[in-house]
Amino acid sequence: MRPHALLALIPLAFAVLTPGIAAADPPIYPILPNQYFNGVVNGSTAGATVYTVCPGPSTGQIGHPASGQNLSVARATAGTTADVGYTGSVGNSIAATPVTSTANNPVVFTVYDQASALPTAWVVPCDGDGLIAFTPLPGSSSAHTDTVKVHYVNIAAS
């Protein structure tokens, strides 16, 4: 093959390799002190729907979330203390738990924008309104929890 023909193939080789470079994983941003954040439930920072699976009448009952749902934490700009969370002076992780009278194991986040499964083992209302709290860890006097309003919908009652 002629040298000129080989030189002509070099741009083609880079064009073929470039899509692999563009498909790299997105950057990871760790949760650090003194950062504002939003809790995210099924892609929403407020008014999220959480589907539950509760046999029988669901009004006033407790049950478990359906599988296939997720939680995450997103960076936020400064807001009021009512609409965003704040990691405080020492926070380097955030724990998500439903606000219920039943103890539930938290989902702990150490990076932003990385979805984690909403646990099907959580005990939550079968239907109605509730909250999921996203609490900075470790806590401090300057830390602030973000709560996401959710609406529980029993898919077994449909």
KADA-V891646 format. One record per residue. N is the residue number from 0. OMEGA is omega as a letter, one per 20 degrees, with the letter a starting at -180 (NA if undefined). Layout:
n=N omega=OMEGA
n=N omega=OMEGA
This chain:
n=0 omega=a
n=1 omega=r
n=2 omega=a
n=3 omega=r
n=4 omega=r
n=5 omega=r
n=6 omega=r
n=7 omega=a
n=8 omega=a
n=9 omega=r
n=10 omega=r
n=11 omega=r
n=12 omega=r
n=13 omega=r
n=14 omega=r
n=15 omega=a
n=16 omega=a
n=17 omega=r
n=18 omega=r
n=19 omega=r
n=20 omega=a
n=21 omega=a
n=22 omega=a
n=23 omega=r
n=24 omega=r
n=25 omega=a
n=26 omega=r
n=27 omega=r
n=28 omega=a
n=29 omega=r
n=30 omega=a
n=31 omega=r
n=32 omega=r
n=33 omega=r
n=34 omega=r
n=35 omega=a
n=36 omega=r
n=37 omega=r
n=38 omega=a
n=39 omega=r
n=40 omega=a
n=41 omega=r
n=42 omega=a
n=43 omega=r
n=44 omega=r
n=45 omega=r
n=46 omega=a
n=47 omega=r
n=48 omega=r
n=49 omega=a
n=50 omega=r
n=51 omega=r
n=52 omega=a
n=53 omega=r
n=54 omega=r
n=55 omega=r
n=56 omega=a
n=57 omega=a
n=58 omega=r
n=59 omega=a
n=60 omega=r
n=61 omega=a
n=62 omega=a
n=63 omega=r
n=64 omega=r
n=65 omega=r
n=66 omega=r
n=67 omega=r
n=68 omega=a
n=69 omega=r
n=70 omega=r
n=71 omega=r
n=72 omega=a
n=73 omega=r
n=74 omega=r
n=75 omega=r
n=76 omega=r
n=77 omega=r
n=78 omega=r
n=79 omega=a
n=80 omega=a
n=81 omega=a
n=82 omega=r
n=83 omega=r
n=84 omega=r
n=85 omega=a
n=86 omega=r
n=87 omega=a
n=88 omega=a
n=89 omega=a
n=90 omega=r
n=91 omega=r
n=92 omega=a
n=93 omega=a
n=94 omega=r
n=95 omega=r
n=96 omega=r
n=97 omega=r
n=98 omega=r
n=99 omega=r
n=100 omega=a
n=101 omega=r
n=102 omega=r
n=103 omega=r
n=104 omega=a
n=105 omega=r
n=106 omega=a
n=107 omega=a
n=108 omega=r
n=109 omega=r
n=110 omega=r
n=111 omega=r
n=112 omega=r
n=113 omega=a
n=114 omega=r
n=115 omega=a
n=116 omega=r
n=117 omega=a
n=118 omega=r
n=119 omega=r
n=120 omega=r
n=121 omega=r
n=122 omega=a
n=123 omega=r
n=124 omega=r
n=125 omega=r
n=126 omega=a
n=127 omega=a
n=128 omega=r
n=129 omega=a
n=130 omega=r
n=131 omega=a
n=132 omega=r
n=133 omega=a
n=134 omega=r
n=135 omega=r
n=136 omega=i
n=137 omega=a
n=138 omega=r
n=139 omega=a
n=140 omega=a
n=141 omega=a
n=142 omega=r
n=143 omega=r
n=144 omega=r
n=145 omega=r
n=146 omega=r
n=147 omega=r
n=148 omega=a
n=149 omega=r
n=150 omega=r
n=151 omega=r
n=152 omega=a
n=153 omega=a
n=154 omega=r
n=155 omega=a
n=156 omega=a
n=157 omega=NA
